[in-house]
């Protein structure tokens, strides 16, 4: 089934009948096998390298990198249940250098006395400092331990290069809505580990609200579902009805009327785009906040801003595209909720930037003519002359190399004859584009 990160036992997974029924639902519903694991198909799906390595007990050192609730510790737990190696858990939060020495001593004894390797799972490995991380290197080199690390931070920034060079990085992503829904359904139907004995009816709107609130974190979804179930009194038939109101109370977050596949989804993103185009940063922030609160995919928002930076700002302020692209990268590297800050920065920048749709209009004009006019041959002086015989065909004859002329510019024809008088890019007088317009006038572009 799915993925959570705390209370990992030191050894193998206990059998179902030994699970503490009073433990949190998220802990009880940990998947005991890869077959029940939900999500991360590209990493542990059928016939993937990592899955085969886990099932065949041939692991090499690796680091799981992903947000909370994506499956890092759960995968370590499954490894613990399948491996014949000595499996030890080590927390970077509660452990220091003395504990490192103690664990390494135990691993060394297992290797020398029983010829048994040790798989060492280090939770939150990024919390170790450089010296502490270096302490593991000799044991990795000697094959005494196989390192399995877990981190919510980018390991390329937080983990020593020496450890990284000896480990395979697996990036886990937030679970999708269908993944969370599958986890919820399994929890509601499982009478042994889940909530099946409570006869729960989960209203569709309530389910969607919990899924949106979870934001890709399975543990958050199950915690909310458990609170909603246990605080709802059964009716005369012994059934517990969880409405949207109950779900809102359980997660302590009001539901917005927002369907990611419906009109409100498109209406909201439309309002966001039009607010930035209209140079209203306050309205842009409001609509951005509506989408973030409702659980919209931040990558979708970032993609729209990248497009808008080119479409509505363009060369009036070329940095707008740089800022929007950086915001998209920040969403990937940082994740939510922190990524809402660079998203807001980009929305404000685009809103306040000078506007021009000349780039957008230019490419559309060019595409229209390519579609509707005959495609004449490339002018012979522009053709490739890098291969043998090309110059015998006249390629590049009379071509003027701009860098051989004053100002690195010389007039010559670059368009085919049937469109040589056409204009596609018409810079405005806004922002940096005004300078582009002046430059083109200097070059003798009469159309400017």
C-alpha positions in Angstrom: 0.0 0.0 0.0 1.6 3.3 0.8 4.1 5.4 2.5 4.9 7.0 5.8 8.0 7.9 7.7 8.0 7.4 11.4 8.0 4.6 14.0 10.1 2.3 11.9 11.0 -0.9 13.9 14.6 -1.9 14.2 14.0 -5.3 12.5 11.5 -6.9 10.2 7.8 -6.0 9.8 5.7 -7.6 12.5 2.9 -9.9 11.4 -0.5 -8.4 11.0 -1.9 -10.0 14.2 0.8 -8.4 16.2 0.1 -4.9 15.1 -1.0 -2.6 17.9 -4.6 -1.7 17.2 -4.2 1.5 19.1 -1.4 2.7 16.8 -2.3 5.5 14.4 -4.0 4.4 11.2 -1.1 5.6 9.1 1.2 3.3 10.9 -1.2 0.3 10.8 -1.8 0.7 7.1 1.9 0.6 6.1 2.2 -1.8 3.1 4.1 -4.9 4.1 5.2 -5.7 0.6 5.9 -4.1 -2.7 2.7 -5.5 -4.2 0.7 -3.3 -1.8 2.9 -0.3 -2.2 1.0 2.6 -3.9 2.7 5.1 -6.1 6.3 5.7 -7.4 5.7 3.3 -10.3 8.8 4.6 -12.1 11.0 3.5 -9.2 9.5 0.3 -7.7 7.0 -0.7 -10.4 7.1 -4.1 -12.0 10.5 -5.0 -13.5 12.2 -1.8 -12.4 15.9 -2.0 -11.3 15.2 -1.1 -7.7 12.3 -3.5 -7.3 14.5 -6.4 -8.6 17.3 -5.4 -6.3 15.0 -5.4 -3.3 13.3 -8.7 -4.2 16.6 -10.4 -5.0 18.3 -8.9 -1.9 21.1 -7.4 -4.1 20.9 -3.8 -2.9 23.7 -1.3 -3.2 23.9 2.0 -1.3 21.1 4.4 -2.1 19.3 7.5 -1.0 15.6 8.1 -1.1 14.8 11.8 -1.7 11.2 13.0 -1.5 8.6 14.9 0.5 6.9 13.6 3.6 4.5 10.8 3.1 5.9 9.7 -0.3 7.3 6.3 0.8 10.9 6.7 1.9 10.6 5.0 5.2 8.0 2.5 4.0 10.5 1.3 1.3 13.1 0.9 4.0 10.7 -1.1 6.0 10.0 -3.4 3.1 13.7 -3.8 2.5 14.0 -4.8 6.2 11.4 -7.5 5.8 13.0 -9.0 2.7 16.8 -8.8 3.3 18.9 -11.5 4.8 21.4 -8.8 5.9 21.5 -7.3 9.4 19.1 -4.3 9.2 19.7 -1.4 11.5 17.9 1.9 11.8 19.7 5.0 12.6 18.1 8.4 13.1 20.1 11.6 12.3 17.7 13.5 14.6 18.4 11.6 17.8 21.9 10.1 17.2 25.4 11.5 17.3 29.0 10.4 16.8 29.0 8.0 19.8 26.0 6.2 18.4 27.6 6.1 15.0 30.7 4.3 16.5 28.5 1.8 18.3 26.5 0.9 15.2 29.6 0.6 13.1 31.2 -1.7 15.7 28.1 -3.9 15.6 28.2 -4.0 11.7 31.9 -4.9 11.8 31.3 -7.8 14.2 28.4 -9.1 12.1 30.7 -9.1 9.1 33.7 -10.7 10.8 31.8 -13.3 12.9 29.0 -14.3 10.5 30.1 -12.8 7.2 26.8 -10.9 7.2 26.5 -7.4 5.7 24.6 -4.7 7.4 22.0 -2.5 5.7 22.0 0.7 7.6 18.9 2.9 7.2 19.6 6.5 8.1 16.5 8.6 8.5 16.9 12.3 7.7 20.5 11.8 6.7 20.8 15.5 5.7 20.8 16.4 9.5 24.2 14.9 9.9 27.1 17.3 9.6 30.0 16.7 7.2 32.2 15.0 9.8 29.4 12.6 10.9 28.7 11.7 7.2 32.4 11.1 6.6 32.4 8.6 9.5 30.4 6.1 7.3 32.8 6.3 4.4 35.4 3.7 5.5 32.6 1.1 6.2 31.1 1.8 2.8 34.4 1.3 1.1 35.0 -2.0 3.0 31.6 -3.3 2.1 30.7 -3.7 5.8 27.5 -1.6 5.4 25.0 -0.8 2.7 23.7 2.7 3.2 20.0 3.4 2.7 19.4 7.1 3.4 16.2 9.1 3.5 15.9 12.9 3.2 13.3 15.5 2.4 16.1 17.9 1.3 17.9 17.9 -2.0 20.8 15.4 -1.4 23.0 17.2 -3.9 23.0 20.2 -1.6 22.9 18.4 1.8 24.8 15.2 1.5 28.6 14.9 1.1 29.8 14.3 -2.5 31.8 11.3 -1.3 28.6 9.6 -0.1 26.7 10.7 -3.2 29.3 9.2 -5.5 28.9 5.8 -3.7 25.1 5.9 -3.7 22.2 5.8 -6.2 19.7 8.7 -5.8 16.0 7.8 -6.1 13.7 10.8 -6.2 10.2 10.1 -4.9 7.4 12.4 -5.8 4.2 13.5 -4.0 1.4 10.9 -4.5 -1.2 11.6 -7.1 -4.9 12.0 -6.3 -5.6 8.5 -7.6 -2.9 7.1 -5.3 -4.3 8.8 -2.3 -7.8 7.7 -3.2 -6.6 4.1 -3.5 -5.0 4.3 -0.1 -8.2 5.7 1.4 -10.4 3.0 -0.1 -8.0 0.3 1.2 -8.1 1.8 4.7 -11.9 1.9 4.7 -12.3 -1.7 3.6 -9.5 -3.3 5.7 -11.1 -4.7 8.8 -7.8 -5.9 10.4 -5.6 -2.9 10.0 -7.9 -0.2 8.8 -11.4 1.2 9.5 -13.5 -1.6 7.9 -15.1 -2.6 11.2 -16.6 0.9 11.6 -18.8 0.8 8.6 -17.8 4.2 7.2 -19.6 5.9 4.4 -17.4 8.7 3.0 -19.2 11.3 1.0 -17.6 12.0 -2.4 -17.1 15.7 -1.6 -15.6 14.8 1.7 -13.2 12.3 0.0 -12.1 15.0 -2.5 -11.5 17.5 0.3 -9.3 15.1 2.2 -7.4 14.2 -0.9 -6.8 17.9 -1.8 -5.8 18.6 1.8 -3.3 15.8 1.8 -1.3 17.4 -1.0 0.3 14.2 -2.0 1.1 13.0 1.6 -0.5 9.6 2.4 0.0 10.0 6.1 -1.9 13.3 6.2 -4.8 11.8 4.3 -5.0 8.8 6.7 -4.7 10.9 9.8 -7.6 13.1 8.6 -9.7 10.0 7.7 -9.1 8.5 11.1 -10.0 11.7 13.0 -13.2 12.1 10.9 -14.2 8.4 11.5 -13.5 8.3 15.3 -15.3 11.6 16.0 -18.4 10.7 14.0 -21.1 8.9 16.0 -22.7 5.9 14.3 -26.4 6.1 13.3 -29.1 3.6 14.3 -27.7 1.2 11.7 -24.2 1.5 13.1 -22.9 3.4 10.1 -20.8 6.5 10.3 -21.5 9.1 7.6 -18.6 11.4 6.9 -19.9 14.6 5.2 -17.9 17.5 3.7 -18.6 19.4 6.9 -17.1 16.6 9.0 -14.1 16.4 6.7 -13.6 20.1 7.0 -13.6 19.9 10.8 -11.3 16.9 10.7 -8.6 18.7 8.7 -9.4 22.1 10.1 -9.5 23.6 6.7 -12.5 25.0 4.8 -13.3 23.5 1.4 -13.2 25.8 -1.6 -15.6 25.0 -4.5 -12.8 24.1 -6.9 -12.8 21.1 -9.2 -9.5 20.5 -10.9 -11.2 19.1 -13.9 -14.2 21.4 -14.1 -15.2 25.0 -14.9 -14.0 26.5 -11.7 -10.5 25.2 -12.3 -10.3 26.9 -15.7 -12.2 30.0 -14.5 -9.7 30.5 -11.6 -6.6 30.1 -13.7 -8.1 32.4 -16.3 -8.7 35.1 -13.7 -5.1 34.6 -12.5 -3.7 35.0 -16.0 -5.9 38.0 -16.9 -4.9 39.7 -13.6 -1.2 39.4 -14.4 -1.8 40.5 -18.0 -3.7 43.5 -16.6 -0.8 44.4 -14.3 -2.7 43.9 -11.1 -0.4 42.2 -8.6 -3.0 42.2 -5.8 -5.5 40.3 -7.9 -2.8 37.9 -9.1 -1.8 37.1 -5.5 -5.5 36.6 -4.6 -6.2 34.1 -7.4 -2.8 32.4 -6.7 -3.8 32.0 -3.1 -7.2 30.5 -4.1 -5.5 27.9 -6.2 -2.8 27.1 -3.6 -5.4 26.7 -0.8 -7.6 24.5 -3.0 -4.7 22.2 -3.6 -4.0 23.0 -7.2 -0.9 21.4 -8.7 1.9 24.0 -8.2 3.6 22.8 -11.4 0.5 23.6 -13.4 0.5 27.2 -12.0 4.2 27.6 -12.7 3.9 26.3 -16.2 1.2 28.9 -16.9 3.4 31.7 -15.6 6.3 30.5 -17.8 4.0 30.7 -20.8 2.6 34.1 -19.8 6.0 35.6 -19.2 6.8 34.9 -22.9 3.3 35.7 -24.2 2.3 38.9 -22.4 5.7 40.4 -21.3 8.1 39.0 -23.9 11.0 41.2 -24.8 9.5 44.2 -23.0 11.2 42.6 -20.0 13.2 39.4 -20.9 13.9 38.7 -17.2 10.2 37.9 -16.7 10.7 34.6 -18.4 13.9 34.0 -16.3 12.0 34.6 -13.1 9.0 32.4 -14.1 11.3 29.6 -15.1 13.2 29.9 -11.8 9.9 29.7 -10.0 9.1 26.5 -11.8 12.5 25.0 -10.9 11.9 26.1 -7.3 8.6 24.2 -7.2 10.5 21.0 -8.3 13.5 21.5 -5.9 11.8 22.9 -2.8 8.2 21.7 -3.0 5.1 23.0 -1.2 4.4 24.8 1.0 7.6 26.8 0.7 7.4 27.0 -3.1 4.4 29.3 -2.8 6.9 32.1 -2.1 8.7 31.9 -5.4 5.4 31.4 -7.1 4.1 34.6 -5.6 7.4 36.4 -6.5 7.0 35.4 -10.2 3.3 36.4 -10.2 4.1 39.8 -8.9 7.1 40.3 -11.3 5.0 39.4 -14.3 2.1 41.6 -13.1 4.4 44.6 -12.7 6.5 44.1 -15.8 6.0 46.2 -19.0 3.8 44.3 -21.4 4.2 43.3 -25.0 2.7 40.4 -27.0 4.9 41.1 -30.0 6.7 37.8 -29.6 3.4 35.9 -29.4 1.9 37.7 -32.4 5.1 37.3 -34.3 5.3 33.5 -34.0 1.6 33.2 -34.8 2.0 35.2 -38.0 5.0 33.1 -39.0 3.2 29.9 -38.3 0.2 31.0 -40.3 2.3 31.8 -43.4 4.2 28.6 -43.1 0.9 26.8 -43.0 -0.8 28.7 -45.9 2.0 29.7 -48.3 4.2 27.6 -50.5 7.5 26.6 -48.8 10.1 28.0 -51.1 13.7 26.7 -50.9 16.2 28.2 -48.6 18.1 31.0 -50.4 21.3 29.5 -51.8 23.6 31.9 -49.9 22.1 30.7 -46.6 22.4 27.0 -47.3 24.8 24.6 -45.5 28.3 24.4 -47.0 29.9 22.1 -44.5 29.9 18.9 -46.6 32.1 18.0 -49.6 30.6 19.3 -52.8 28.3 21.8 -51.3 30.3 24.8 -52.6 30.3 23.2 -56.1 26.5 23.6 -55.8 26.9 27.2 -55.0 26.0 27.0 -51.3 26.9 30.1 -49.3 28.0 32.0 -52.5 27.7 35.7 -51.9 26.9 35.1 -48.2 28.0 38.1 -46.1 29.4 37.3 -42.7 28.1 40.0 -40.3 31.1 40.0 -38.0 33.2 41.2 -41.0 31.2 44.5 -41.1 31.0 47.5 -38.9 28.7 47.0 -36.0 28.5 43.3 -36.8 25.6 44.0 -39.1 25.1 43.9 -42.9 21.9 44.0 -44.9 21.2 40.8 -46.8 18.1 38.7 -47.6 17.3 36.0 -45.0 13.7 35.1 -46.1 12.6 33.2 -49.1 11.5 35.4 -52.1 7.8 34.9 -51.6 7.8 36.3 -48.1 10.9 38.5 -48.2 8.8 41.7 -47.6 6.8 40.3 -44.7 7.0 41.5 -41.1 6.4 39.1 -38.2 8.1 40.7 -35.2 6.9 44.3 -34.5 8.5 45.5 -31.2 6.5 48.0 -29.1 7.7 51.1 -27.3 7.3 49.3 -23.9 10.2 48.5 -21.6 13.3 46.9 -23.1 11.5 46.3 -26.4 11.8 50.0 -27.1 15.6 49.6 -27.2 15.1 46.6 -29.6 13.0 48.9 -31.8 15.6 51.6 -31.9 18.3 49.0 -32.7 16.2 47.7 -35.6 15.7 51.2 -36.9 19.4 51.8 -36.8 19.9 48.7 -38.9 17.6 50.1 -41.5 14.5 48.0 -40.8 12.0 50.4 -42.4 9.0 48.5 -41.0 10.1 49.5 -37.5 
